[in-house]
Amino acid sequence: MEQLDQADRKVFSRAKYRIAAFDVDGTLNCPGEQIRPVVQESLVALRESGIVTVVATGRDELQMPPDLMKCFSYAVTANGGCVSEPATGRLITGHPFTKELLLETMNTLKRMTGECILFRRGSMPGAPFALKQLFEKYPPGTKSFLPPKSGPLPGRPMPVPGIRALAWYSPFPVYKVKCYFRDFSRLEEAYERMQADRRLTVILMDGEDLEITLAGISKASAIDELCREIGMTRENVAAFGDSGNDLEMLRAAGFAVVMGNGEECVKPYADYIAPSVYEDGAAKAISELYGV
């Protein structure tokens, strides 16, 4: 396997890196496909060998297949908005928007033609246009999505024309906002506007949409919270990722594994370059690094 030629790259130690944190899209699975059996089997074997396995994703729990969640000891979802324990459903930490900040953010995006989906830990109400964009990129059946249905159904993405009213009146906390734009030319303007708000963390996803959490909330901050929960530190973490929303986690981890298909912005921080996701690179990296 290829490794970056860095003079200060770290030597991997199974005894040290007792936590393995994995991004999902582009790391564990190919775009538009289910996770391949060899990758899932490697995750199960890694967990059964005594390593603490963590999924660290921008997805909501609703978007995670139940059989895949069983591979992990802990889950970081909504780009760090939630840290939970899949086996029990226990929420360890959560960082929801206040209703005032949520509505202000949605109104600002709406003025720039933005349509939102709200990540609420197990349900995803969204504007019909935004859900349509999401399903076009991630077709139902390939990402464990259930197709939109008419009316609010628990545990399903819900098309809600009056999404801003729902945001205000619903009692359920919102941990992440995903926004698509009817006028795509407004995307960069919206990104800059949201970035200027010090109350928010904003990620431009694949140059196509925005993902917004509270300021200071990221996969890296969630990993720190988890480490405190289980009595370890980020120096005990090996992080696996491929894209910009993994950057903070890869930089913070004790050991950074970047996929061969990874974006150029994350490769400089790699201690190890795994094969591409199209070559089941996560499974091969688990085998070589952890001896599983």
Long-range contacts (C-beta under 8 A, 24 or more apart in sequence): 1-272, 1-273, 1-274, 1-275, 1-284, 1-285, 1-288, 2-260, 2-273, 2-275, 3-272, 3-273, 4-267, 4-268, 4-270, 4-271, 4-272, 4-273, 6-271, 9-270, 9-271, 9-272, 10-254, 10-255, 10-271, 12-238, 12-255, 12-271, 12-272, 12-289, 14-51, 14-289, 14-290, 14-291, 16-235, 16-236, 16-254, 17-236, 17-237, 17-238, 17-254, 17-255, 17-289, 18-50, 18-51, 18-52, 18-232, 18-236, 19-51, 19-52, 19-54, 19-223, 19-226, 19-227, 19-230, 19-232, 19-236, 19-237, 19-238, 20-46, 20-51, 20-52, 20-53, 20-54, 20-237, 20-238, 20-240, 20-286, 20-290, 21-54, 21-55, 21-56, 21-76, 21-219, 21-223, 21-237, 21-238, 21-239, 21-240, 21-249, 21-253, 22-53, 22-54, 22-55, 22-56, 22-72, 22-239, 22-240, 22-241, 22-282, 23-56, 23-57, 23-219, 23-240, 23-241, 23-242, 23-243, 23-245, 23-246, 23-249, 24-55, 24-57, 24-59, 24-64, 25-57, 25-58, 25-59, 25-243, 26-242, 26-243, 26-259, 26-261, 26-262, 26-277, 27-240, 27-241, 27-242, 27-246, 27-259, 27-277, 27-282, 28-277, 28-282, 29-277, 30-277, 30-278, 32-138, 32-139, 32-142, 32-143, 33-142, 34-65, 34-142, 35-65, 35-68, 36-280, 36-283, 38-280, 38-283, 39-280, 39-282, 39-283, 40-67, 40-68, 40-71, 41-283, 42-282, 42-283, 42-286, 42-287, 42-292, 43-68, 43-71, 43-72, 43-286, 44-70, 44-71, 45-286, 45-292, 46-286, 46-290, 46-292, 47-71, 47-72, 47-73, 49-290, 49-292, 51-290, 52-230, 52-232, 54-223, 54-226, 56-80, 56-219, 56-222, 56-223, 56-239, 56-241, 56-246, 56-249, 58-176, 58-203, 58-205, 58-211, 58-245, 60-119, 60-120, 60-121, 60-122, 60-123, 60-124, 60-176, 61-121, 61-122, 62-122, 62-123, 62-124, 62-155, 62-156, 62-157, 63-124, 63-143, 63-144, 63-145, 64-144, 65-144, 68-144, 74-226, 74-230, 76-219, 76-222, 76-223, 76-226, 77-119, 77-121, 77-175, 78-119, 78-121, 78-175, 78-176, 78-213, 79-176, 79-201, 79-203, 79-211, 79-213, 79-217, 79-218, 79-219, 79-245, 80-213, 80-217, 80-218, 80-219, 80-220, 80-221, 80-222, 81-119, 81-175, 81-176, 81-213, 81-214, 81-217, 81-222, 82-121, 82-175, 82-222, 83-222, 83-225, 83-226, 83-229, 84-121, 91-121, 92-225, 92-226, 92-229, 93-222, 93-225, 93-229, 94-121, 94-173, 94-175, 95-175, 95-213, 95-214, 95-217, 96-173, 96-174, 96-175, 97-173, 97-174, 97-175, 97-177, 97-214, 99-167, 99-168, 101-199, 101-214, 102-167, 102-174, 102-177, 103-164, 103-167, 103-168, 105-177, 105-194, 105-197, 105-200, 105-212, 106-163, 106-164, 106-167, 106-177, 107-164, 108-190, 108-193, 108-194, 109-177, 109-179, 109-190, 109-194, 109-210, 110-164, 112-181, 112-183, 112-186, 112-189, 112-190, 112-193, 113-181, 113-182, 113-183, 113-186, 114-179, 114-180, 114-181, 114-182, 114-186, 114-190, 114-210, 115-163, 115-179, 115-180, 115-181, 115-182, 116-163, 116-177, 116-178, 116-179, 117-157, 117-177, 117-178, 117-179, 118-163, 118-166, 118-167, 118-174, 118-176, 118-177, 119-174, 119-175, 119-176, 119-177, 119-178, 120-170, 120-172, 120-173, 120-174, 120-175, 121-173, 121-175, 122-155, 123-154, 123-155, 123-156, 123-157, 123-158, 123-172, 124-157, 124-158, 125-152, 125-157, 125-158, 125-160, 125-163, 125-166, 125-170, 126-157, 126-158, 126-159, 126-160, 126-163, 126-178, 127-159, 127-160, 127-161, 127-163, 128-159, 128-160, 128-161, 129-180, 129-182, 130-178, 130-179, 130-180, 131-157, 131-159, 133-180, 133-209, 134-178, 134-180, 137-208, 175-213, 176-211, 176-212, 176-213, 177-210, 177-211, 177-212, 177-213, 178-205, 178-209, 178-210, 178-211, 178-212, 179-209, 179-210, 179-211, 179-212, 180-208, 180-209, 181-209, 203-244, 203-245, 204-244, 205-244, 205-245, 206-243, 211-245, 218-248, 218-249, 219-245, 219-246, 219-248, 219-249, 220-248, 220-249, 220-251, 220-252, 221-248, 223-249, 223-252, 223-253, 224-252, 238-289, 240-274, 240-282, 240-285, 241-266, 242-266, 242-277, 257-285, 257-289
